[in-house]
Amino acid sequence: MGSSSDWLSRFDNALGRPDAVEVLTATTWRVALDGRRLVAKVGPGVADEADGLRQLASVPGAPPVPEVVLLTADLLVTTWIEQGQRRGAAEEGLGEALANLHAAPWKRWGSGSAWIGDCPVDASESPTAAAFYGERLSDLARRCDLRGAIEPVVARLDVLLPPGDPCLVHGDLWWGNVLWGVDGRAWLIDPSVHGGHAEEDLAMLALFGALPTRLVDAYGERNPLADGWEERVELFQLYPLLVHTVLFGGGYRSRAAAIARRFA
């Protein structure tokens, strides 16, 4: 029933003894309980993840997310999303829903989650977009010894970033965090929410796979993107690439350095 009796005993005490437990990863399990299927997850970032799921769920028309069933210590339990096939209509629906999310008012840059995946990040609030992205890029670059490549980009963020106010972003929106539900909708998991640019979420989606035309068109009809957004995709990809460099190194480092040279 999984490798950790500690999380299981806390689950038992709060929700009851599971009927079955299936290991998904080293830190996540699928749990059957009284006819329901749930996901149990442990880790230092689960409280931020739960808060992010609740914030995303509070925005009308935003992408659907799993329901938070239990949060205790470092254990998060959510509903299980039954997955089906990826379809064009679901891609279009995701574009519309992301546009709704990004159109919702948000008061500040930064703040939000102190984790993106297994990587801790500074969750401080910042007064401007350039300050927020600059501080985050500089900190990550320091941790993976890329400050020499990244600092010239940070110095130009005032002119590189598009205009606009902050919006609530998912913050870790790669395709692995999109689940294609049997209900025909695209569900989002594992958020790292904060106040950022809408283009950040779209750029992260494009990091490991092209943005579907139907998604982009549906997004633009509801929330038109600023001129030149396609040219800024790689600029916004510097953040996740530096995160991956901190965590994994390898080719992520050279890719981040190459993008930095373009915008320096």
Helices and strands as residue ranges (DSSP letters): H 5-15, E 20-23, E 28-33, E 36-42, H 46-57, E 68-72, E 75-79, H 88-103, E 109-110, E 115-116, E 119-120, E 125-126, H 129-143, H 147-154, H 157-160, E 167-169, G 175-177, E 178-180, E 186-188, E 194-196, H 198-205, H 213-222, G 229-232, H 233-248, H 251-263
